């Protein structure tokens, strides 16, 4: 009888379902977005490496207009490698963005050309798909060799092997000696880490007329990840000493570790959950109030029906159960609709590279549980109101 009443008042049922659906859609989006952010955090930490640090020139936190960002020198890299305890590998790097890579008549634009010393792939825990890495001998001789990222390989070579082939960067020929395994986009899809070509640091500085004294970053790997805090503090003290900074002066460099990435992502997830949580709460409350108001109106309109049922022997509990079944049935439909709306919106935002979405059964069960909670909480008062009607007054239409 409860489900029959839902069909009899279709327009009213539609508005209740829609109101609940918006709230559940927001709730679903929260769960899937936070799960996606957690997955992305794990991927980024694995890619970055828990045993590594990235030393940038310039202070990101207190950067003023015109402040130097090229503050790291080869002497800094040597001192870190030779004097810092626990260091396993040091790789200085410099980047030239926005380059065009050519292969015959094919051009691929907006490629990042990274100059690095030997063992670039090892420093970034980045497996080789084929060929070899940049070597120290390549750097010493300024060799015109290149290591290609997966995107460049796909765009220029398709399924063919690029190893041994010659590509042109700024009209300079480079022989491909190896390729990196495709890692996929990072940072929510805004940066394609595979869209790069790695060449010897000396070659990049010489062929692209870059300052040969300073470079942009130093990748440092340590022998163990358990004492990263101590390693970072030791490196900070060493570089400050190298740059002759007084205690009153700020760092002219920035040290980035996996912990820093996790802290940033935690702040991002917290802000995202807070914003979407408020949105979901408001939407669910609106849906609940719509349910309560429409059901209260329904009790008044159906007073004769309720009075007749009670006159025929229907118990108070039976009347309450019927109205609660109606409320929970509507919110269940709203929950299922909201779940699909949330997943659809999540996929749309993922394709726009705004959020990373990951479906989980947790989202499914939370959507159903949330919708039923709305039905029970907001449907209880109208159900009690219907159960408490006096049958004689109800039959007279005075309910």
GULODREN-256855 format. One record per residue (C-alpha): residue in three letters; x, y, z. Coordinates in steps of 0.1 Angstrom, whole numbers, padded with zeros to 4 digits, always signed. Example, Ala and Ser with C-alpha at 12.3 -4.5 7.8 and 13.67 -1.06 7.14 Angstrom:
Ala+0123-0045+0078/Ser+0137-0011+0071/
//
This chain:
Unk+0000+0000+0000/Unk+0029+0023+0008/Unk+0045+0018-0027/Unk+0010+0022-0043/Unk+0007+0056-0026/Unk+0041+0067-0040/Unk+0028+0060-0075/Unk-0005+0078-0068/Unk+0014+0110-0059/Unk+0040+0108-0086/Unk+0048+0146-0089/Unk+0053+0148-0051/Unk+0074+0117-0051/Unk+0095+0131-0079/Unk+0104+0163-0060/Unk+0113+0143-0029/Unk+0135+0119-0049/Unk+0152+0148-0066/Unk+0159+0166-0034/Unk+0174+0136-0018/Unk+0194+0127-0049/Unk+0212+0161-0049/Unk+0224+0155-0014/Unk+0235+0119-0020/Unk+0253+0130-0052/Unk+0273+0154-0032/Unk+0281+0128-0006/Unk+0291+0103-0033/Unk+0314+0129-0048/Unk+0331+0135-0015/Unk+0338+0098-0009/Unk+0350+0091-0045/Unk+0371+0124-0046/Unk+0388+0117-0013/Unk+0395+0081-0023/Unk+0409+0093-0055/Unk+0431+0118-0037/Unk+0444+0091-0014/Unk+0452+0069-0044/Unk+0470+0098-0061/Unk+0489+0106-0030/Unk+0502+0070-0028/Unk+0512+0071-0065/Unk+0530+0105-0061/Unk+0549+0093-0031/Unk+0559+0061-0048/Unk+0570+0081-0079/Unk+0589+0107-0058/Unk+0605+0082-0035/Unk+0603+0082+0003/Unk+0641+0080+0004/Unk+0647+0111-0017/Unk+0647+0149-0016/Unk+0645+0175-0044/Unk+0665+0206-0037/Unk+0653+0237-0057/Unk+0670+0270-0062/Unk+0650+0299-0047/Unk+0626+0299-0017/Unk+0591+0290-0029/Unk+0575+0300+0004/Unk+0589+0335+0005/Unk+0595+0343-0031/Unk+0594+0380-0039/Unk+0592+0394-0074/Unk+0626+0394-0090/Unk+0642+0370-0065/Unk+0668+0347-0080/Unk+0658+0311-0085/Unk+0692+0299-0099/Unk+0711+0296-0067/Unk+0724+0261-0069/Unk+0758+0254-0084/Unk+0779+0223-0092/Unk+0800+0230-0061/Unk+0768+0226-0040/Unk+0761+0192-0057/Unk+0797+0181-0051/Unk+0796+0191-0014/Unk+0763+0173-0009/Unk+0776+0141-0026/Unk+0810+0141-0007/Unk+0802+0157+0027/Unk+0766+0148+0035/Unk+0762+0116+0055/Unk+0739+0089+0041/Unk+0739+0102+0005/Unk+0735+0075-0022/Unk+0731+0095-0054/Unk+0731+0132-0064/Unk+0718+0143-0098/Unk+0718+0180-0107/Unk+0692+0191-0133/Unk+0682+0219-0155/Unk+0651+0222-0177/Unk+0643+0239-0211/Unk+0605+0238-0216/Unk+0584+0244-0247/Unk+0608+0226-0272/Unk+0599+0210-0305/Unk+0611+0175-0312/Unk+0614+0164-0348/Unk+0616+0130-0365/Unk+0617+0133-0402/Unk+0584+0151-0412/Unk+0569+0146-0378/Unk+0569+0174-0352/Unk+0559+0172-0315/Unk+0557+0205-0297/Unk+0558+0218-0261/Unk+0582+0191-0248/Unk+0603+0195-0217/Unk+0639+0190-0223/Unk+0657+0180-0190/Unk+0694+0182-0186/Unk+0708+0158-0160/Unk+0739+0140-0149/Unk+0743+0102-0150/Unk+0717+0077-0137/Unk+0687+0100-0141/Unk+0663+0070-0142/Unk+0679+0055-0111/Unk+0676+0088-0092/Unk+0638+0090-0099/Unk+0631+0052-0095/Unk+0620+0053-0131/Unk+0624+0020-0149/Unk+0637+0019-0185/Unk+0615+0005-0212/Unk+0644-0002-0234/Unk+0680+0009-0240/Unk+0702+0026-0214/Unk+0703+0056-0192/Unk+0723+0088-0195/Unk+0758+0081-0183/Unk+0786+0101-0166/Unk+0807+0096-0198/Unk+0779+0113-0218/Unk+0780+0142-0195/Unk+0818+0145-0195/Unk+0819+0146-0233/Unk+0788+0166-0239/Unk+0773+0138-0260/Unk+0743+0145-0281/Unk+0722+0115-0268/Unk+0687+0115-0254/Unk+0664+0094-0232/Unk+0628+0097-0242/Unk+0596+0098-0221/Unk+0566+0076-0231/Unk+0545+0105-0245/Unk+0573+0116-0269/Unk+0579+0080-0280/Unk+0541+0075-0287/Unk+0537+0107-0306/Unk+0568+0103-0328/Unk+0574+0066-0331/Unk+0541+0049-0324/Unk+0548+0012-0319/Unk+0583+0013-0334/Unk+0614+0012-0313/Unk+0632+0046-0311/Unk+0665+0033-0298/Unk+0693+0041-0322/Unk+0671+0067-0341/Unk+0680+0104-0344/Unk+0657+0131-0334/Unk+0662+0169-0337/Unk+0657+0193-0308/Unk+0661+0230-0318/Unk+0676+0216-0350/Unk+0703+0198-0330/Unk+0705+0160-0337/Unk+0703+0137-0307/Unk+0706+0099-0309/Unk+0680+0081-0288/Unk+0698+0057-0264/Unk+0668+0046-0243/Unk+0632+0052-0233/Unk+0614+0055-0199/Unk+0584+0034-0188/Unk+0552+0054-0192/Unk+0541+0067-0158/Unk+0510+0087-0167/Unk+0498+0122-0158/Unk+0504+0136-0123/Unk+0489+0163-0102/Unk+0453+0155-0113/Unk+0462+0154-0150/Unk+0476+0189-0153/Unk+0512+0177-0159/Unk+0522+0149-0182/Unk+0554+0136-0166/Unk+0561+0114-0197/Unk+0562+0145-0220/Unk+0600+0149-0216/Unk+0634+0143-0232/Unk+0664+0138-0210/Unk+0698+0148-0223/Unk+0732+0153-0206/Unk+0733+0184-0184/Unk+0765+0196-0201/Unk+0749+0192-0235/Unk+0718+0212-0225/Unk+0738+0241-0211/Unk+0762+0242-0241/Unk+0738+0238-0269/Unk+0710+0260-0255/Unk+0733+0287-0243/Unk+0724+0284-0206/Unk+0743+0296-0176/Unk+0769+0268-0170/Unk+0775+0278-0134/Unk+0740+0274-0119/Unk+0712+0250-0124/Unk+0676+0247-0112/Unk+0674+0216-0090/Unk+0693+0187-0074/Unk+0678+0153-0069/Unk+0693+0136-0038/Unk+0687+0100-0029/Unk+0697+0086+0005/Unk+0707+0051+0017/Unk+0676+0048+0039/Unk+0643+0065+0043/Unk+0640+0061+0081/Unk+0661+0092+0090/Unk+0648+0115+0063/Unk+0641+0143+0088/Unk+0677+0143+0099/Unk+0690+0140+0063/Unk+0669+0171+0053/Unk+0681+0192+0083/Unk+0717+0182+0075/Unk+0713+0192+0039/Unk+0697+0225+0048/Unk+0726+0233+0072/Unk+0752+0223+0046/Unk+0736+0244+0017/Unk+0731+0274+0040/Unk+0768+0272+0049/Unk+0777+0269+0012/Unk+0757+0300+0004/Unk+0771+0320+0034/Unk+0737+0327+0048/Unk+0735+0343+0083/Unk+0710+0330+0109/Unk+0688+0360+0102/Unk+0686+0353+0065/Unk+0660+0331+0049/Unk+0669+0301+0028/Unk+0676+0309-0008/Unk+0665+0273-0017/Unk+0636+0249-0011/Unk+0638+0212-0001/Unk+0609+0191-0012/Unk+0603+0155+0002/Unk+0576+0129+0000/Unk+0564+0141+0035/Unk+0559+0177+0021/Unk+0538+0163-0008/Unk+0517+0143+0017/Unk+0512+0174+0038/Unk+0500+0194+0008/Unk+0477+0167-0003/Unk+0463+0163+0032/Unk+0454+0200+0032/Unk+0439+0197-0002/Unk+0418+0167+0009/Unk+0407+0185+0040/Unk+0395+0216+0021/Unk+0378+0194-0005/Unk+0360+0173+0021/Unk+0350+0204+0041/Unk+0336+0222+0010/Unk+0318+0192-0004/Unk+0307+0182+0031/Unk+0289+0215+0037/Unk+0273+0212+0002/Unk+0262+0177+0009/Unk+0248+0185+0043/Unk+0228+0214+0030/Unk+0215+0194+0001/Unk+0205+0165+0023/Unk+0188+0188+0048/Unk+0169+0205+0020/Unk+0158+0171+0007/Unk+0148+0160+0042/Unk+0127+0191+0048/Unk+0110+0187+0014/Unk+0102+0151+0024/Unk+0089+0162+0058/Unk+0067+0190+0044/Unk+0053+0170+0016/Unk+0045+0141+0038/Unk+0028+0163+0064/Unk+0007+0177+0035/Unk+0000+0142+0024/Unk-0012+0132+0059/Unk-0038+0160+0057/Unk-0049+0151+0023/Unk-0052+0114+0031/Unk-0069+0118+0065/Unk-0100+0100+0053/Unk-0079+0070+0040/Unk-0061+0069+0073/Unk-0093+0071+0093/Unk-0109+0043+0073/Unk-0079+0021+0079/Unk-0080+0027+0116/Unk-0118+0021+0117/Unk-0112-0012+0100/Unk-0088-0022+0127/Unk-0054-0010+0115/Unk-0030-0005+0144/Unk-0012+0027+0151/Unk+0022+0009+0143/Unk+0009-0003+0109/Unk+0000+0033+0099/Unk+0035+0045+0110/Unk+0052+0016+0092/Unk+0033+0025+0060/Unk+0044+0061+0060/Unk+0080+0052+0069/Unk+0080+0026+0041/Unk+0069+0054+0017/Unk+0095+0078+0030/Unk+0123+0052+0029/Unk+0112+0040-0005/Unk+0114+0075-0019/Unk+0148+0082-0003/Unk+0161+0049-0015/Unk+0153+0059-0051/Unk+0168+0093-0044/Unk+0199+0076-0030/Unk+0204+0054-0061/Unk+0198+0083-0084/Unk+0221+0105-0064/Unk+0248+0078-0065/Unk+0247+0077-0103/Unk+0246+0115-0105/Unk+0276+0117-0082/Unk+0296+0092-0102/Unk+0286+0108-0135/Unk+0297+0143-0122/Unk+0329+0127-0109/Unk+0337+0113-0142/Unk+0330+0146-0159/Unk+0353+0164-0135/Unk+0380+0138-0140/Unk+0379+0143-0178/Unk+0383+0180-0172/Unk+0413+0172-0150/Unk+0397+0190-0120/Unk+0394+0160-0097/Unk+0407+0124-0095/Unk+0378+0101-0089/Unk+0379+0065-0077/Unk+0348+0045-0072/Unk+0345+0023-0041/Unk+0318+0001-0025/Unk+0321+0025+0004/Unk+0305+0052-0017/Unk+0277+0028-0026/Unk+0269+0017+0009/Unk+0272+0053+0023/Unk+0247+0065-0004/Unk+0222+0039+0006/Unk+0227+0043+0043/Unk+0225+0081+0040/Unk+0193+0080+0020/Unk+0176+0056+0045/Unk+0187+0078+0074/Unk+0170+0108+0057/Unk+0139+0088+0052/Unk+0137+0076+0088/Unk+0146+0109+0105/Unk+0125+0132+0084/Unk+0097+0107+0078/Unk+0092+0099+0114/Unk+0072+0130+0124/Unk+0047+0128+0095/Unk+0044+0090+0102/Unk+0037+0097+0139/Unk+0013+0125+0129/Unk-0007+0100+0107/Unk-0007+0073+0134/Unk-0020+0097+0160/Unk-0050+0108+0139/Unk-0084+0103+0156/Unk-0103+0079+0132/Unk-0137+0097+0137/Unk-0123+0131+0130/Unk-0103+0117+0102/Unk-0133+0102+0085/Unk-0151+0135+0088/Unk-0121+0151+0070/Unk-0111+0171+0101/Unk-0075+0157+0103/
//
